Every structure is written in structure tokens, then in C-alpha cells.
Amino acid sequence: MDLELEKIREVQREFVERLKENCFVDLDRVLSHDVKINCYMTGRGKGIGAVEELLRYPGPAPSDVKMNIENEILRRDKEYAQHSFHLLMLYTVCGENKQFHFMQYGGTMVLSYKKQEKKWKICKILFDLCWLDQNSYWVNSWKMLNFHEPWNHEPVIRKEDSVWRTVPVCEYARTDEEKIRETLFHFGWITDTEDYELLEMIALRNVVIVDGYHNQRITSTDEWKEFLKGINYKEPRLHHSYRIREILIDKDKAEARMSRVEPNRIGTKVIGKHNYFMDWFTMDCNVELIRVDKNWKIKHVEFIKNIYSSPVVSNKV
């Protein structure tokens, strides 16, 4: 574990805890004074005051807040670092007669850091709203997603903001498991941002994808690109959040199991007071990887449709 990366993660954890609590005191501990922010729902700004204004939750005081951080990708280069992750928030309100109400949303956040006076601080914040579910009137001051928008209309986060493009080379030591985790989360990044150059870097050209969710079998990166172009055309934002369950490494081969976190598309199941604190999954994934020139590449992927909840919230903040 790189010690500088752990210091950066501590800054991120403190920052997202402020979001969860909707309390923005002492932000100068984690933000640079000239921090820049671009938030899809609320706009652009500069400075700590702008961050507080643009990220403050405008809804009713919640009874509880559940936050999940998924798909973390983090790299640093000397005194600069780039960090992308998925942010899932759920707010509950117990109304009259103890009626349960909730609102949840998911988005992608990219944080840029600089080391200033031996301390890591966030210097840039990008946030794209990808979905919103239930009581949207709680946040009616936000700019909402418009599903009649043209394809990929004005995203805040573009493929050029990716961690691998910003920090293309890691000069510090990483374990095989760390490299594999990054490859798996890059797979989700590619799906959502259509960063097809990255796909060629993390997958074999003859990769096989058995897609039980869409009842299809893909046998090359070119085929997978065409499929991704189609699903990206249908929606203004995609948000493929994954929870890695297990990674097994055997010399130059590896197997991984992960599940898609998707609490807004759970079919006929219902979120209520009895289960809102659980994580909801809609798909299981089995992935085979091989080592190629010190890098790990995806060889085979199997998607299995499976909607279920889990009381184990390992990524809950």
C-alpha cells in the first residue's frame, strides 16, 4: 500500500462525510482555497464557499442518510492525484403516521488533488448526476436529467478526465490485486464514458462476453464497442457500479467475482423502512483475466441477471 495514496483516501473520506452530514464546516482542511467545482445539478464555481453552495442538499431534514462509494480508481504522480468513484446517496424521511419516504440518486465524481505544504488537498471537483429515484420534488431546485436530451448531452465528466489519462504511468509499486481491481473498475468506466481506447488496454481483442442480461454473446472488443454505442445512445447517462466480491490469482491467471450495485432498478421489489439500509444488486459477474506484459487484461466475462439485496454493506461510509 502506497502511504501517499492512503493519505489521499483520508482526505476523500473526510470530504464525502461532509456531504453525507450536509455540514460543511472546516472544509479548508480538505479543499484548496481556490478549488474549482462543476456540478451537473447546480452549476460551476470557484472557492470553498462555492463548493458549500453547490453541493448542499436542499431537501427536507432526513431521518437517516445512506451513502455508498463504489468503483474507486485512484492514481498519483508525485504531487498530483486523480480519483474517480461512484457516489450513491439515499435520504429517508418518516412523515405523519410514521409513513416512510425516501429519495435516492447516483452519480460519478472525479476529484483532483494537489499536495500543498506537505498536505493533500482537493483542487477540483466534477460531479455528474446519472440517475434519481422517488421523491424528486425534494430537490426541485436541481437541474434534472432529461431523457429527451440528445445522446450524451453536455456531460460534466468526459473521458479526458479519467484517472488513466490524467496519470498514465504509476511509478510506485502496486500489487496484482490492486491492478486487477483497477482493471475491473475501468471496465465500468468504459461502459459509461465510451472510452474505447482504454478498452483496448484492459481487454484482449478477442474477449468473450456472455451477456445473460441482454441474452447475447460478444466475441471481440469491436463487437462490445458497437453494443456500448447502442446503449449509450438510449440514455443521457449510464452508471455501472460494481462491488468486487472476490479475486483469486494463480500466477498469470486470475478470476474475479463482482456484482452490480443498482438500487434504482430492482424490478418488482420495494425499498421500505425494513430494508432501505441494505445494498441492492441486479447482476452478478464472473471475470477471467490474464497477465500480459505485467498488466492484467480481461479474457472472459459472464453477466448473470440476479436481483437481490444484501445486509452486508461493506462499502457504506
C-alpha positions in Angstrom: 0.0 0.0 0.0 1.4 3.4 -1.0 1.3 5.7 2.0 0.6 8.8 0.0 -2.5 7.1 -1.6 -3.8 6.3 1.9 -3.4 10.0 2.9 -5.4 11.0 -0.2 -8.1 8.5 0.7 -8.3 10.0 4.2 -9.0 13.4 2.5 -11.7 11.9 0.3 -13.4 10.1 3.3 -13.5 13.4 5.3 -14.9 15.2 2.3 -17.7 12.8 1.5 -18.6 12.6 5.2 -19.3 16.3 4.9 -21.7 15.6 2.0 -23.5 12.9 4.0 -23.9 15.1 7.0 -24.7 18.1 4.9 -22.4 20.0 7.2 -19.6 21.9 5.5 -17.5 23.3 8.5 -13.7 23.3 8.3 -13.7 22.5 4.6 -10.3 24.2 4.3 -8.9 21.0 5.9 -9.5 19.1 2.7 -10.1 21.8 0.0 -7.6 24.2 -1.5 -8.8 27.9 -1.2 -9.1 28.2 -5.0 -10.8 24.8 -5.6 -12.9 24.6 -8.7 -16.2 22.8 -9.0 -18.5 21.8 -11.8 -21.7 20.0 -10.6 -24.3 18.9 -13.2 -27.3 19.8 -10.9 -26.2 23.1 -9.6 -23.5 24.7 -11.9 -19.9 25.9 -11.7 -18.0 27.8 -9.1 -14.6 28.6 -7.5 -13.6 28.6 -3.9 -14.7 26.8 -0.8 -17.9 28.9 -0.4 -19.0 27.8 -3.9 -18.4 24.1 -3.0 -20.7 24.5 0.0 -23.4 26.3 -2.0 -23.4 23.9 -5.0 -23.2 20.6 -3.0 -25.6 21.4 -0.2 -28.6 19.0 -0.1 -31.7 21.2 -0.4 -34.3 18.7 0.7 -36.2 18.2 4.0 -34.1 17.2 7.1 -33.6 13.5 6.7 -34.3 10.8 9.3 -31.3 8.9 8.0 -28.8 9.1 5.2 -27.1 6.1 3.5 -24.1 6.7 1.4 -22.1 4.3 -0.8 -18.8 4.8 -2.5 -18.2 2.3 -5.4 -15.8 1.9 -8.4 -12.9 3.8 -6.8 -9.9 4.4 -9.1 -7.0 6.4 -7.7 -3.5 7.2 -9.1 -1.0 9.8 -8.1 2.0 11.3 -9.9 4.4 13.0 -7.4 2.4 15.9 -6.0 -0.8 15.5 -8.2 -3.5 12.8 -8.0 -6.7 11.9 -9.8 -9.6 10.0 -8.1 -12.9 8.8 -9.7 -15.7 7.0 -7.9 -19.4 6.4 -7.9 -21.5 8.2 -5.2 -24.8 6.7 -4.2 -27.0 8.7 -1.7 -30.3 7.7 -0.1 -32.3 10.1 2.1 -35.2 8.9 4.3 -38.0 10.9 6.0 -40.5 9.4 8.4 -43.6 11.5 7.9 -47.0 11.7 9.6 -48.3 8.4 10.9 -44.7 7.1 10.6 -45.0 6.8 6.9 -41.7 6.1 5.2 -40.5 8.3 2.3 -37.2 8.3 0.5 -35.2 9.8 -2.3 -32.0 8.4 -3.8 -29.6 9.3 -6.5 -26.4 8.1 -8.1 -23.6 9.9 -9.8 -20.0 9.9 -10.8 -17.4 12.1 -9.0 -13.9 13.0 -10.0 -11.6 14.7 -7.5 -8.2 16.2 -8.4 -5.7 16.7 -5.6 -2.5 18.7 -5.2 0.0 18.4 -2.4 0.3 21.8 -0.7 2.6 22.4 2.2 3.0 18.6 2.7 -0.8 18.1 2.8 -3.0 16.7 0.1 -6.0 18.9 -0.8 -8.8 18.7 -3.3 -8.3 21.3 -6.0 -11.0 20.3 -8.5 -14.4 18.6 -8.2 -16.5 17.2 -11.0 -19.9 15.6 -10.5 -22.3 14.1 -13.0 -25.8 13.1 -11.9 -26.6 9.7 -13.5 -30.0 8.8 -12.1 -32.5 9.9 -9.5 -35.3 7.9 -7.9 -38.5 8.6 -5.9 -39.3 12.0 -4.3 -37.5 14.2 -6.8 -39.5 17.2 -5.6 -37.3 17.3 -2.6 -34.5 18.6 -4.9 -36.6 20.5 -7.4 -34.0 23.3 -7.4 -31.6 21.0 -9.1 -31.2 20.6 -12.8 -32.7 17.2 -13.6 -31.8 14.6 -16.2 -33.8 15.0 -19.3 -34.3 11.7 -21.1 -35.4 13.5 -24.2 -31.9 15.1 -24.4 -29.7 14.2 -27.4 -27.3 11.4 -26.7 -24.7 12.1 -24.1 -25.8 15.8 -23.9 -23.2 18.0 -22.2 -21.7 15.7 -19.6 -19.7 17.3 -16.9 -17.2 14.4 -16.8 -15.6 13.3 -20.1 -13.2 10.5 -20.9 -10.4 13.1 -20.8 -11.0 13.4 -17.0 -10.3 9.7 -16.5 -7.6 8.6 -14.0 -5.6 6.7 -16.5 -5.4 9.7 -19.0 -4.5 12.1 -16.2 -2.0 9.9 -14.6 -1.0 7.4 -17.3 2.0 5.9 -15.5 2.2 4.7 -11.9 5.8 5.0 -10.7 5.1 3.4 -7.3 4.7 -0.4 -6.6 1.3 -2.0 -6.8 0.1 -5.5 -6.0 -1.5 -7.7 -8.6 -4.8 -7.4 -6.7 -4.6 -3.6 -6.9 -4.0 -3.8 -10.6 -6.9 -6.2 -11.1 -9.3 -4.1 -9.1 -8.4 -1.1 -11.2 -8.9 -3.1 -14.4 -12.4 -4.2 -13.2 -13.5 -0.7 -12.4 -12.1 0.6 -15.6 -14.5 -1.8 -17.3 -17.3 0.1 -15.8 -15.8 3.5 -16.7 -15.6 2.4 -20.3 -19.2 1.4 -20.4 -20.3 4.8 -19.0 -17.9 7.1 -20.9 -17.3 5.2 -24.1 -13.5 5.5 -23.6 -12.8 2.8 -26.2 -9.0 3.5 -26.3 -9.0 2.3 -22.7 -10.9 -0.8 -23.6 -8.1 -1.9 -25.9 -5.7 -1.6 -23.0 -7.6 -3.6 -20.4 -9.2 -6.4 -22.6 -8.0 -8.9 -25.1 -9.2 -8.1 -28.7 -10.9 -11.5 -28.8 -12.5 -11.0 -25.4 -15.6 -13.2 -24.9 -18.6 -11.6 -23.1 -21.5 -13.9 -22.3 -24.2 -11.3 -21.5 -27.1 -13.1 -19.8 -28.7 -9.8 -19.0 -29.3 -9.0 -22.7 -29.1 -12.6 -24.0 -26.1 -12.2 -26.3 -22.6 -13.4 -26.8 -19.8 -11.0 -27.7 -16.5 -12.3 -29.1 -14.4 -9.2 -29.7 -13.7 -5.7 -28.4 -15.1 -4.3 -31.7 -18.4 -6.1 -31.1 -18.5 -4.8 -27.5 -17.9 -1.2 -28.6 -20.9 -1.4 -31.0 -23.1 -2.7 -28.2 -22.0 0.1 -25.9 -22.6 2.7 -28.5 -26.2 1.5 -28.7 -27.0 1.5 -25.0 -25.3 4.9 -24.6 -27.5 6.3 -27.3 -30.6 5.3 -25.5 -29.9 7.2 -22.2 -28.4 10.5 -21.3 -26.2 8.9 -18.6 -25.1 5.4 -17.7 -23.9 4.3 -14.3 -22.4 0.8 -13.9 -21.4 0.5 -10.3 -19.7 -2.8 -9.2 -18.9 -4.4 -5.9 -15.9 -6.8 -6.1 -16.7 -9.9 -4.1 -13.5 -12.0 -4.7 -10.3 -12.0 -6.6 -8.3 -15.3 -7.0 -4.8 -15.1 -8.5 -2.9 -18.1 -9.8 0.4 -17.0 -11.3 -0.5 -15.3 -14.7 -4.2 -16.1 -14.5 -6.9 -14.6 -12.3 -10.6 -14.9 -11.6 -12.9 -12.3 -10.1 -16.5 -12.2 -8.9 -18.4 -8.9 -8.7 -22.0 -7.7 -8.5 -23.7 -4.7 -10.0 -25.0 -2.2 -7.4 -28.2 -0.7 -8.8 -30.8 0.2 -6.2 -32.9 2.2 -8.6 -33.8 -0.8 -10.9 -34.9 -3.6 -8.6 -37.9 -4.8 -10.6 -41.0 -5.6 -8.6 -39.1 -5.4 -5.3 -39.8 -2.4 -3.0 -37.5 -0.3 -0.8 -39.1 0.4 2.6 -38.3 1.1 6.2 -37.4 -2.5 6.7 -34.6 -2.7 4.1 -33.5 0.8 2.9 -30.2 0.3 4.7 -29.4 -2.7 2.5 -27.4 -2.8 -0.7 -29.3 -3.8 -3.9 -27.7 -5.8 -6.7 -29.1 -6.6 -10.1 -26.4 -8.7 -11.7 -23.5 -11.0 -10.8 -20.4 -11.0 -13.0 -17.7 -13.6 -13.3 -14.5 -12.4 -14.9 -11.3 -14.2 -16.1 -8.1 -12.2 -16.6 -4.6 -13.0 -17.8 -1.3 -11.2 -17.3 0.1 -9.6 -20.5 3.4 -7.7 -20.2 3.0 -7.0 -16.4 -0.6 -5.8 -17.0 -3.9 -7.6 -16.4 -6.3 -8.0 -19.3 -9.9 -9.3 -19.3 -10.3 -12.5 -21.2 -13.8 -13.6 -20.5 -16.9 -12.0 -18.8 -20.2 -13.6 -17.8 -23.1 -11.5 -16.8 -25.9 -13.2 -14.7 -29.1 -11.4 -14.1 -29.9 -11.6 -10.4 -31.9 -9.0 -8.4 -31.4 -9.3 -4.6 -30.5 -7.2 -1.5 -27.7 -7.8 1.0 -27.5 -6.7 4.6 -23.7 -6.6 4.3 -22.9 -3.0 3.4 -19.1 -3.3 3.1 -18.7 0.0 1.1 -21.0 2.0 3.3 -19.5 5.3 4.5 
